[in-house]
Amino acid sequence: MLKTQHRYIDAEPLYRRSLEIRESALGGEHHDVAASLNNLAVLSVATGKLQEALPLAERAASIFQQALGPEHPHTKQAVVGVRKLKIAAKKKARIQSAKSKPSALDPSGTAGHAEDKKDDARVAASAEDGTAGICGVC
């Protein structure tokens, strides 16, 4: 609910606590733990923290695969989500690398900053509407 209201700062500690409770009660390899990891990954994407989202999503996909099998819809969505996060992270790294190298057209190297903000907003929007590919069922 807090995520849908864009109250990410309020939601993050609750998502982390949910993960702790599930890991403690169910063990680290339960599919409900994977769901909590996935939820935290989606929240991280929505707040522009791609570097934090990727390991969470990778762990969730691994647990889903072990617990539910490779053909389960949650597993498939989680694997697609990991791929999309890797692509987004590479794109962001390329953009940042290009910006750090001044060009003849932009000697200050600052022309891409507005474009970065647009990219971050697109990634966050795709996480919010479920198009990021990270399991939206959980």
C-alpha positions in Angstrom: 0.0 0.0 0.0 2.7 2.5 0.9 4.5 1.7 -2.4 1.3 2.5 -4.4 1.1 5.8 -2.5 4.7 6.5 -3.4 5.7 6.6 0.3 8.9 4.6 -0.5 10.8 5.9 2.6 8.1 4.6 4.8 7.8 1.3 2.9 11.5 0.3 2.9 11.9 -0.5 6.6 8.6 -2.5 6.6 9.7 -4.5 3.5 13.1 -5.2 5.2 11.3 -6.3 8.4 9.0 -8.6 6.4 12.1 -10.2 4.9 13.7 -10.7 8.3 10.5 -12.3 9.7 10.0 -14.6 6.8 13.7 -15.7 6.8 13.5 -16.3 10.5 10.2 -18.2 10.4 10.6 -20.1 7.1 14.3 -20.3 6.4 16.3 -18.6 3.7 15.2 -20.8 0.8 11.4 -20.5 1.1 9.4 -19.0 -1.8 7.8 -16.5 0.5 11.3 -15.2 1.3 11.9 -14.9 -2.4 8.7 -12.8 -2.7 9.9 -10.5 0.0 13.3 -10.1 -1.7 11.5 -9.4 -5.0 9.3 -6.8 -3.3 12.4 -5.1 -1.9 14.1 -5.2 -5.4 11.0 -3.6 -7.0 11.1 -0.9 -4.3 14.8 -0.4 -4.9 14.2 0.1 -8.6 11.4 2.5 -7.9 13.7 4.6 -5.8 16.5 4.5 -8.4 18.8 2.1 -6.5 19.6 -0.3 -9.3 22.8 -1.4 -7.7 20.8 -2.6 -4.6 18.0 -4.1 -6.7 20.1 -6.5 -8.7 21.4 -8.8 -6.0 18.0 -8.9 -4.3 16.4 -9.8 -7.6 19.1 -12.4 -8.4 18.6 -14.1 -5.0 14.8 -14.1 -5.4 15.1 -15.7 -8.8 17.5 -18.3 -7.5 15.1 -19.2 -4.6 12.1 -19.3 -6.8 13.9 -21.6 -9.2 14.9 -24.0 -6.3 11.6 -23.8 -4.5 9.1 -23.7 -7.3 11.0 -24.9 -10.3 12.1 -23.3 -13.6 8.7 -23.4 -15.2 6.7 -21.7 -12.5 5.4 -18.2 -13.5 7.1 -16.5 -10.5 10.5 -18.0 -11.5 10.1 -17.0 -15.1 9.1 -13.4 -14.2 11.9 -13.2 -11.7 14.5 -14.4 -14.3 13.2 -11.8 -16.8 13.4 -9.2 -14.1 17.0 -10.0 -13.5 17.8 -9.7 -17.2 16.1 -6.4 -17.4 17.9 -5.0 -14.4 21.2 -6.1 -15.8 20.4 -4.3 -19.1 19.3 -1.2 -17.2 22.5 -1.3 -15.1 24.7 -1.6 -18.2 22.9 1.2 -19.9 23.2 3.4 -16.9 26.9 2.6 -16.7 27.4 3.4 -20.4 25.6 6.7 -20.0 27.6 7.7 -17.0 30.9 6.7 -18.7 30.0 8.8 -21.8 29.1 11.8 -19.6 32.4 11.6 -17.8 34.3 12.1 -21.1 33.9 15.6 -22.3 33.3 16.0 -26.0 33.9 18.8 -28.5 30.2 19.5 -28.4 30.0 19.5 -24.6 33.4 20.3 -23.1 32.0 20.5 -19.6 30.6 16.9 -19.9 27.2 18.0 -18.3 24.8 17.7 -21.3 23.6 14.2 -20.3 22.4 14.9 -16.8 18.9 15.7 -17.8 18.8 12.5 -19.9 20.0 10.5 -16.9 17.1 11.8 -14.8 14.7 10.8 -17.6 16.2 7.3 -17.7 16.0 6.9 -13.9 12.3 8.1 -14.0 11.6 5.5 -16.8 13.1 2.7 -14.8 11.2 3.7 -11.7 7.9 4.1 -13.7 8.4 0.6 -15.2 8.8 -0.8 -11.7 5.7 0.9 -10.5 3.5 -0.3 -13.3 4.9 -3.8 -13.4 6.6 -3.6 -16.8 10.1 -3.9 -15.3 9.6 -7.7 -15.5 10.3 -8.3 -11.9 7.6 -10.6 -10.5 4.6 -8.4 -9.9 2.5 -11.2 -8.5 4.3 -11.3 -5.1 
